[in-house]
């Protein structure tokens, strides 16, 4: 059997759910037996346009017949055009393409340190927030201030300090003129959908300005329309120097990106690179995603459906004591439960609903951005059916 073959030959780095997924269409995905699931996780916020999106499929097929890969030693049209689109709609100056959110954060850390040492050889200290998640390679893992991820792989990269999320006084005590960068998420996703306070973020920005440290906003999960704007930071009235993004940008194909303002445009040939970053297939997909969001009213759709989803989940909270809290923005919503999330997720799978956990007691809704109200109604109905088993 397929699962037996997996256990023999694939490293055991995931505790998988007992389902083999095979194909998808729209907001639905099917297993190898043909069972249909409503997907409210979209590959952990990746499949932004759902499955088999006609415009995406047509663009990818066209590029596939032309050229799949060359290298960054040469110019390619999809990469340059995608960078121009991101710059146009974000207001940032330049883009570095890579393959994932982890890689984007690694590049951002290097940018912060190079910017720092250009002012002083001791200006190398980074600050990140407890509860944050920035990836699993060493720089990104060191920035991820969660012991459960770091413990097996210590020692971490030196020069990082951690402060409590949403605690500006603690940041004031730690930041110095040797700080080169502060990295954080405006919504912490992996630790349970925790939204930053707007005034806090504005104070963080001011401190970064005062100490000439780069403000890096990790938009790997919150970006590319997920919260109802192209990037979530714009809803908090702040202006970061660097943003990192990935996940939904490629609508299923691996891509990451670092966007910088002029002061953070410090990398030169030889400083950084990647073999596959910004490849033709991934940037072709990204062009379709950006076009749908910014030129075809998908951002407005996310705002409307996101409000509807949150409203329906708030109503569920009133009906079910097992729902402790509902929080998030746009189509990045978490519900905190009084019961273990994994038990609920397993039962949801049985009922034909895919959702994602975040910590021990939080379920995340990260559906394709194309979902409609009927999908929301179906998802909440199925979730309520599962929760009733614990009442």
N, C-alpha and C positions, 0 to 999 in steps of 0.2 A: 504493500500500500504506500501511497504518497507520503503519509505522515511517518511511517516507519523508515522510509528512505531519507526523509529529512532528519530524523533523529540520529541516523548513522553518519551523515555527511555534512550537516550544517551545524556550525558552532551554536551551542545553547545560550544565546544572548537575549532571547525573548521568551517570555511566558505567553505563548500564543493561545488565543481562544480556539475552541474546537470547531473550526469551520475552514473550508478551502474555497477561497473566492476565485471566480473564473472569468466573469465578464460583467459589463455594466452598460446601462443606458439611462440617460437623464440623471435623475436623483436616485436611481435604483441600481443595486448590484446583485449578482446571482452567484450561488455557489456551484460546485461541480455536480450537484444533483439537480440543479435547476431551481432551487428554492430562491425566492425573491426577498430582498431586504431593502428597507428604506434606509439610505445612508445619511446619517446625521453627524458623521465624523469626517467624511471626505478625505480619507487618507491622512488624518491629522492636519486638517486645514490646507491640504495640497490641491485636491481636485476642484479647483475654484469654479470651473465651468461644467462640473458634473462629468458624465461619461458619454463618449461618442458625440461630442458637440460638433455639429456640422461644419461650422466655419473653421474650427480648430483642426478637424480631421482633413479638410480640404487644403489648408495651408501647409500642414505637416506632410501630406502626401506630395504636394507640389515640390517642397524642398527636398524630400527624400529622393525624388527622381533626379534632382540636380546635383546635390552634394551633401553628404552627411557630416563629414568632418574634414578639416584641414589642420591648421594650427594657428596659434596667435603670432606666428612669425609673419603672417600675411593679413591683409585687410579682408573683411567679409561684410557684405551689405547688411544681413540681418542683425549682426552685433552692433554695428554703428547706428543703424536706424532705431534699435531698441534703446540704446543709450540716449539718443536724442529725444525719444518719447518720454523716457523717465525724467530727463532733465527738464523738458517742457512742462510736464504736469506736476513735478515735485518742487521745482524752483532751485534744485541743487545744481552744482556746476558740472561735476564729472562722475563717472561710474566705473567701478571695477567689477567685472563679472567672475564668479567662481561657480561652485557646484552645489553648495548647501549653506544653511544658516551657520553651522559651525565654522565653515571656511570663511564666511563673511565676517564673523566676529573675530577670528584670528587676524584677518587683514586689518580690521579696525583697531585692534590692540597694537599692531605694528605701526599703523599710521599715528596713533596717539603717542607712542614712544619716540618715533622719529621726530614728530613735531615738538615733543618735549625737550629732547637732547639738543635740538637746534638752538634752544634758549639757554640750557644749562645741562652739564653732564650728569647732574643728580636728579633731573626732572624726569623720572621714570616710573613713579608710583601710580598704580591704577586703583580705583575704588569701584566696587560693585556692591550689590544689595543682597541681604539675606533673603532667601526664598526665590531668588532669581534663577533662571536657567538659560545658559548661553551656548551649550554644546558639550561635546565629549572629547574633543582633541585637547591637548594640554593647556594651551592658553585659554581657550573657551571654558574648559573644565575648571581651571583655576578661578576664572571669573564667576563660575557657578557656585555661589556660597551655600552649598548644601552638603553636609558631611556624608550623607548616604551615597552620593555620587563620587566624592573625592577619596573616601577612606581607602579603597583597595589600591589606589594608584599614587599615593604620596611617596616622595615629596612633590608638592605642586611647584609651579613656576614662581620664583621669588618676586617680591615687589607689588603684591596685591593686599589691599585692606578691605574689610567688609564692614558695612554699617547697616543698621536696621532700615528696612523699606518704610517710606512715609515718615521717617524721623529726621527732620531737618537739623535738629540740635546736635544729634550724633554726627551727622555729616560735617557740621561746622567744627566739631572737635577734632576731626580726622584730616580734613583737607588742608594741604599746605602748598607752599610755592614749589615743592617737589612733586606735586600731583600733576601727571600729564593727561589723565583722562578719567572720566566718570562714565560708567556704562550701566544702563538699567532699561527695564521694560516699563511702558506706561500702563500695561496690564500684564501682571505675572500669570502666565498660562499654566505651566506645568505644576505649579504649587497650589492651584485651585481657583484661578480667575480672580485675582485681587487687583482692583483698580487703584491707581495712584491718585492722591489728592491733587487737584489742579494747582492750588497755592504752593504745595510742596514742590511740584515740578518746576514752577516758576522760580522758586527760591534756589533750587538746584542749578538752574540755568544761570542765575545771577552769580552764584558762588563760582561756577566754572569760568564765567567771564572775569570775575575779580582776580582769580588765580591763574588765568590764561591756560586753563585745562580744557581739553576738548570734551564736549558733551556728546556722548554716543548713545543713541536710542536704538535698542534692539527691537526691530519691527519684523522679526522672522515669522512670528505667528500673527501679530496684530496688523501687519501691513497688507498691501495689495487688495484693498477694499473690504477686508474682513470685518472692520468695525463701522463701515459706512462712509469712510473717507479713504482716499488713496493710501494715506498713512495715518495711523491713529494719533500721533503726536499733535497733529494740526487741530485737534479738538480740545487741546489743553493750553492753547495760546503760548507755545514755546517754539524756539527756533534752535534745533540741535545743529552741531557742526558736522556730524556724521550720523547716517542711519544705515542699518544693516537689514536686509530682507532676503526672503527665499520662499519656501513652501508654495503658496498659491501663485507665484509669479510665472511658473512654467506649466500650470494646470495639469501636473502629473509628470512632467519631465524635470530632471534634476537641474536646478539653477539657483544661484545665490547672487546677491549684488550688494556692493557697498557704494553709497552715494555720499559725496562730500561737498561741503561749501569750499569757497576759495582758500580759506586759511588752512584747511585740512588737505589740500591738494599737494601732498609732499612726496609721493612716491615717484621714482624715476626708474628707467630701465635697469634691471638687475636687482631691484629691491624686493620684488614680489612677482609671482607668476603662477600659472596653472596650465596644464595640458588641455583639459576639457572645458575650462571655464569660458562661458560665452559662446559655446559651440552653436553651429547653425540651426540644429533642430530645436534646442532649448530657447534660443532667442527668437526663432520664428514663432514658437508657442507664446512667448512673453509678449510679442507684438499684438497677438490676437487678444490676450487677456487685458492688456492696457487699453486697447481699442474698445473692447466691450465695456470696461469700467468707465472710461473717461469720454468716450465718443458715442456710446450707445445706451446711456442712461442706466447702466447696471448699478452704479453707486447709489442712485436714488432708490432703486429696487431693494438694495440691501438695507437701506435705512427703513423703508416701509415694512419689509418682512421681518427685519430684526425687532422692530417695535411690536409687531404682532406676536412674534415668538415669545418675547419677554412678557407680554401681557397674558398670554395663555399659560405660561409657566407660573406667573404670579397667582393666577386663578387656581392652578393646581395646588399651589402652596396653601391657599386658603381652605382647600378641601382635604388636604392630606397632611397630617401632623409630621409625617416622615420627611417632608420637605422643609428644611430649616431656613434656607435662604436662596434667593435668586439674584445673580449679579453678572455684570458684564456689559458689553456694548455691541451693537450691530448683530452680526451672526457669530459672535464669540460669547456664548452665555454658559455660565456654570450654575448648577443647582447643588447646594450642599444638603446632604441627607443625614438622618440620624441612624442610618443603617449602612453597612459596608457597601461601597460602590460596586466592587467587583461582582458581588452576588446579583445585584440589580442588572449590571451589564450582561452577565451570562443569561439571565432570564429574558432580557430584551432581545438577545440574539435568537432565543427560542421562539419569540413572538414575531421575528422578522424586522427588528429594529437594531441598527448599529449606532452606538454612542461610545464615548471615550471617557476614561477615568482621568482624574487629576488629584493625586493624593489618595488618602484612604476613603474619604467620604464625599467626594465631589464628582459629578458627572458633567462632562463638557458637551455642549452642542456646537459643532463646527461644520455645519452642512455646506454643500455646494452653494455658491452665491446665487444660483439660478432657481432655488426652491421657491415654490408658490405657497399660498395660504393653505391649500388642501394638504400639502405635505406636512406642514406644521400641525394641522389638526390631526392627521393620521399619527404623527409621532407622539403627540401629547396623549392621545387616546391609548396607544400601546404602552407608553410609560406608566400611565395611571393604572392600567390593567395589571402591570407587574407589581407596582407599589402596593396595590390592594392585597396582595398575597402576604404582606407584612403587617397589615392592619389588625 
